[in-house]
Amino acid sequence: MAVPLDSTDIQSDNYRLVPHRDFYLISNIHNPEEVDQIQSWKIQDSDVFVVTYPKSGTIWMQQILLLIEAKGDTTIISTKPNSEQVPWIELSGAGKEFIAAPPPRLRVSHLQYKFMPLALNQRKGKVIYVIRNPKDVLVSYFHFHKFAAMLETPKDFNCFFEKFMKGEMYGNCWFEHIKSWYSHKDDVNILFIAYEEMIQDLESAVKRMCMFMDKELTEEQLANVVKHSTFRNMRLIPQANYEFVSEDLLNHNQGSFMRKGTIGDWKNHFTVAQNERFDKVFQEKMEEVPITFIWDINYIV
Ligand code: A3P
């Protein structure tokens, strides 16, 4: 059954949030039965999954993974769109494609841990989980809801803020998503990386990823990966920034995937009251999760 929308929200009839096992999927994009089959996927050691709550740097990681795999050679990012080379595992048809694809299979996902291949528990394959401070996630997701045709267009920021706090959106509750993955942070085949850490020092973050993926890159190759993954450069690469995606899915006149790419834009959106409320909920929900975030670009040294 589809989730009833607020009368003030605008959504295409083609796409609806559909609850499935305490998670929302999107009709016509996800198929619940196929999503359930992901658990039984056979995994190879070379498989790498990047998992994020939406708006935490997924397309950034698609670019970095491809460049690491190609040792900094940019041919790979100028041929096919990144979304075809590093596709989402929860999209309809992804299972068949996964089985047929040659290694290394690089994939992205917004799913909670409970949907992932069970083989990950037996240390098969690798997961990079990217975490971003949730105030910036909220703001980025607000703008993305206007840009993405498959998501309902929010009436205004206040309405969206309330929905985010309730987790009534694709990805569900940010806190639950993070917790579902954080409890596995010490698994040997899972690497946690923060968006803010990548903003602060992209080269070090890429080095961590290379070590985790058992990839040895020369200094020159590493420099190439970093160079072609910066916000400024990715903005110019249609294969990386989703410019090519059809208007049916993305309203290109309403925004872009590459919006600001910084830390602390929430300060331009949150009211003082919203910020206080967010901090209170954050404290309560994250009591057992000792992650510290960088909330402001000025805290970067
Ligand atoms: P903003 O909307 O705050 O600008 P996702 O890929 O998970 O949807 O995340 C999109 C967010 O990641 C956007 O945030 C986008 O600008 C940011 N992003 C994408 N590539 C980036 C890069 N190379 N450097 C910094 N931020 C990047």
Residues whose N, C-alpha, C, O or C-beta is under 5 A from the ligand:
A	BS01	A3P	Y53 P54 K55 S56 G57 T58 I59 W60 D136 S140 S229 T230 F231 M234 F257 M258 R259 K260 G261 T262
